[in-house]
């Protein structure tokens, strides 16, 4: 289930959209990421109807269907309040997304918008059909709208150039026409599609509330003679059976929307049909509604229009009077406010309640929105029964008792886009949202578009007063003058460090291609501001940048320390650089440790001196680097520089730990020595010392052992040597920039100290125990001696690779497709050997994704003619297709087979594309019309011939991976395509089944044609619940031989320990293997190895060794598991499973975690080498005992 703060944000998104759909003029907010291209095109097409020279008459048909089986939202909210579990959350969310009618608008004499809701009165009476007539005169701006049911007027509204008219029925059914002259502030709507257009106005309201996924390819159809594309769109977060979705039929000619259908629980809830658009027709009602048709007094029947569902232009007093719960307003406006607007709407859950938005627009391009709603308050309180909101740290607590909680940037973008959609301004780069909590525990939402310094945020919150007590005063928050007082602390115990930020700076000044590595390195080396002094504003290349206070974007991350979400601060995670500065005033000399975690490169200065530097790409994680620091009495200035250059979240961890005394607690002897060796990444603190090095191996095996050093003083280098009988088994490696190279001397001087590693190799050594001593010597003559043992157990790795690893590499690319050239062939052999050491099982051939690649390489068997030359000659007969010669691929296919990589995987598309058609055309010649069936036949001929060839070269399994992302609607197409490949002997799968793991119906539809199930690790519990079943019942009985793999990945910056967990994870959950994106992709980022052209050897990263060692551990694990099962040894199987059990003494203990809201069991971290070795030792001992 989603995290608490994610669910809160999702809830706010829905409610905010239910409000702003009434007030926004569709699509006028630049850069809104939730508005689809087709929706913008439809808006433009509909606006074009209103832009001619003649009056236009538009007719729509609206059909509202009753939702008999839909629970009332109020009841569903009560269910949430009593039990906030996943089932109740899903039920509530689905119902909230289901339309209960249609919204439309009118304008009052001042130009304020009012909302009206068309809905069923008696759902038992069946569906209701309504005609919607719209007239517009582009020359005068006059308009009229009429809604009727069987000639009975339900609603009418018009503007004749001087007056606005509104016809509505009273409680007795009498039609009353109200006429009012417009005031000087009145202006006719500029975007008619958003105001009068039934289609785009209504579809925007229901589509903009959530990230939208177009499910499958559009189908083609005809509606009233118009050729249309039919799109099916769903809400990404709840794509399962019964979930609401929208079906759009779009005119292929002008991109206007012809029909909209809203479907919930597989039943149509609302349909809007565009019937006609006729120019030159005047309104039958008259521009003043004087000619309304039908009786003016009718009883209320099955359908009605509910008026005043929302409006703008309220006063503070009106808001206080209309609210049924305490509402608040800022006692002082934000600095520079030029306009304040109060708007209201009906609470989407409780029709008797109102929701309110107070919007402030300033002269400095900053907007602030305060959103208050009873449902939001109830929802958050329902959550906090199960989740303590204090775990989401209050970043501000004011003297009047208000608290400010930060909302996650990943989920607030949609809320903010909706909240500020009515503003006629380009979205600011930085948008942030907060959850406010009143002293009485009432929750409300605050959105900010643009820079709002943290002290202004605090002053605004401090000024909050009850709307009933508000006294107009024309006061504003004063302008912030940034100085170091805003980023000053006098104790290291402060949980949240106040920072001043400067940036964001891009790389354009350093290269015409700012994405290249050279530009990033130049930008990182160049210091833009003068770091020795502080000035509030800095001029860089004729542009002024100001230091800005920031702690509103910080959160507490798993209690490991503060992080600054720079992606939220700057509204983007695109590449860039940012500086941060804080001041620490100490009463005495203080030793501390600075915990650093950054996604990419980072520098740290203390009092003008560079104390830490990391260059590279990595993920942000707390305490990745621990930097000892000494703070002097008085002022200390701490500055960071962080660079973000790839797609992960831009977040920086930088906080003070509680000092060396707590983290390491060094003894006098250790202080004199100047360094210590710690045992992996283990907690708790103080960090345990590496007292003894213990390594357990089988025969002919290698393990990489980290020796982690911590400098306690200014040491130049530490060298490593090994003595004793075990020394012959050890090779020392030095890590720098994630590359491991042979060496025995590591500089420890900051910044960026390398790590020392020992590779222990049991090849050419007999089983037994080998004693050794590791000596670590500093350049100052101090030394640390660590005893150790290497135990070689009398057992060897099995030949069979029972835990699979798919490194996502195309073997052809490893030699640039030129395996016939000696230098490329050598390179290929080196890579294949390296993949074999990983115990990789897969021979991947992405090459087949474009079959035209092989035209010049594959020959007609027994000839020298390639497919290309044979096609040009026109000698290939589709009714008598020849055998093919694929020997060109021998270096890759046969080379892989000889090294145990015998699982061939080709890539295929779900649908034919120009690539497949081009292949068929090239082979058969221009005289043949290549229909889809002919193209499929030629493609299957190619793949069938290739399969036979691959088997002859050592492949034992042949798989076809069909596309990467399916939706429920494309399952039938997948089944059809997969059958084609199965018919010619391939086993088939799609590489991501995560969308389907909670729905038995979809899994059963896939089952016969999906032989391998690949999904995110967090999706495995729900998948196993359906496929493994309990008490003999299985909702989805998998076919015998089906496999389960989980998807994972990372590049060279991932730690060794993370790599070693992957195969152990597979063992713990009973998966057949895991995928790893990526081994090597030929660029500077997506790789875990490097090819050294000078030495013609592979250079490894620690993560490569972690993956290798974990795969070898898993091989022993499975070998033992198979033996114990064959012997029926339940006690032994229990001992084996306990290695990844949930007890405190389990070496690789599993705990419950949440990944993107998905709850599952995973190996508890952080974890160290000794824990892996302990689990492996137990497996090796059991294997030897069993022998």
Buried (B, 14 or more C-beta within 10 A) or exposed (E): BBBBBBBBBBBBBBBBBBBBBBBBBBBBBEEBEBBBEBBBBBBBBBBBBBEEEEBBBBBBBBBBBBBEEBEEBEEBBBBBBEEBEEEBBBBBBBBBBBBBBBBBBBBBBBBBBBBBBBBBEEBEEEBBEBBBBBBBBBEEBBBBBBBBBEEBBBBBBBBBEEBBBBBBBEEEBEBEBEBEEBEEEBEBBEBBBBBBBBBBBBBBBBBBBBBBBBBBBBEEBEBEEBEBBBBBBBBEBBBBEBBBBBBBBBBBEBBBBBBBBBBBBEBBBBBBBBBEBEEEBEBEBBBBBEEBEEEBEBEEBBBBBBBBBBBBBBEBEBBBEEBEBBBBBBBBBBBBBEEBBBBBBBBBBBBEBBBBBBBBBBEBEBBBBBBBBBBBBBBBBBBBEEBEBEEBBBBBEBEEEBBBBBBBBBBBBBBBBBBBBBBEBEBBBBBBBBBBBBEEEBBBBBBBBBBBBBBBBBBBBBBBBEBBEBEEEEEBBEEBEBBBEBBBBEEBEEEBBBBBBBBBBBBEBBBEEBEBEEBBBBBBEEEBBEBEEBEBEBEEEEEEBBBBBBBBBBBBBEEBBBBBBBBBBBBBBBBBBBBBBBBBEBEEEBEBBBBBBBBBBBBBBBBEEBBBBBBBBBBBBBBBBBBBBEBEEEEBBBBBBBBBBBEBBBBBBBBBBEBBEEBBBBEEEBEEBBBBBBBBBBBEBBBBBBEEBBBBBBBEBBBBBBBBBBBBBEBEBBBBBBEBBBBEBBBBBBBBEBBBEEBBBBBBEBBBBBBBBBBBBBEEBEBEEBEBBBEBBBBBEBEBEBEBBBBBBEBBBEEEBBBBBBBBBBBBBBBEBBBEEEEBBEBBBBBBEBBBBBBBBBBBBBBBBBBBBBBEBBBBEEEEBBBBBBBBEEEBEBEEBBEBBBBBBBBBBBBBBEBBBBBBBBBBBBEBEEBBBBBBBBBBBEEBEBEEEBBBBBBBBBBBBBBBBBBEBBBEBBBBBBBEEBBBBBBEBBBEBBEBBBEBEBBBBBBBBBBBBBBBBBBBBBBEBBBBBBBBBBBBBBBBBBBBEEEEEBBBBBEEEBBBBBBBBBBBBBBBBBBBBBBBBBBBBEBBBBBBBBBBBEEEBBBBBBBEEEEEEBBBBBBBBBBBBBBBBBBBBBBBBEBBEEEEBEEBBEBBEBBBBEEEEBBBBBEEBBEEBBBBBBBBBBBBBBBBBBBBBBBBBBBEEBE
